[in-house]
Amino acid sequence: MKKNKVMEFLAAVLMLAVLCGCAAGTPNQEADTKETTNTESKINAIATIFPEYDFLRQIGGEHLNLTMLLPPGAESHSFEPTPQDIKSINEADVFVYVGGESDAWIDSILDSVSLEDKKIVTLMDCVTPVEEEIVEGMTEEEEHDEAEGEEHGEVEYDEHVWTSPKNAE
């Protein structure tokens, strides 16, 4: 299963690279045809937070119109997207987010936008997630939530998948 998700992610990256290659050059156009602008030939990509944004920037570079959805310092757990944010996601070619509990708000957005011709990449689905552990220094609320999850048989996973160099690769 992990291999399938990794292959799916690599396929998305490959698709992105191919689309970038296709968009890089245009055939000779007739004199009466308007040339497309530089931004029209780029792939519209949205990442929810900086690590994903940075990965996409490194991969797609100048071939992307890249947007980071959450402004710096915003709390992803309680983020409230604006109507413009939802419109941007609807118009994007590629949308990348972590997944998991902190991105639960994204599910309702994805239910309300057109997914046709759009690649959605959920990082938690591309790696084997690691189970979260209660460690010294966690706040009382975090410890309570962890213990409550154990009582109900729910396993919580560490959503910071990009912190592992192997996962980031």
ABEGO torsion letter per residue (X at the ends): XAAAAAAAAAAAAAAAAAAAAAAABBBBBBAABBBBBAAAABBBBBBABAAAAAAAAAAAEAABBBBBABBBGBBAAABBBBAAAAAAAAABABBBBAEEAAAAAAAAAAAABBABGBBBBBAAAABBBBBBBBBBGBBAAAAAAAAAAAAAGBBBBBABAAABAAAAX
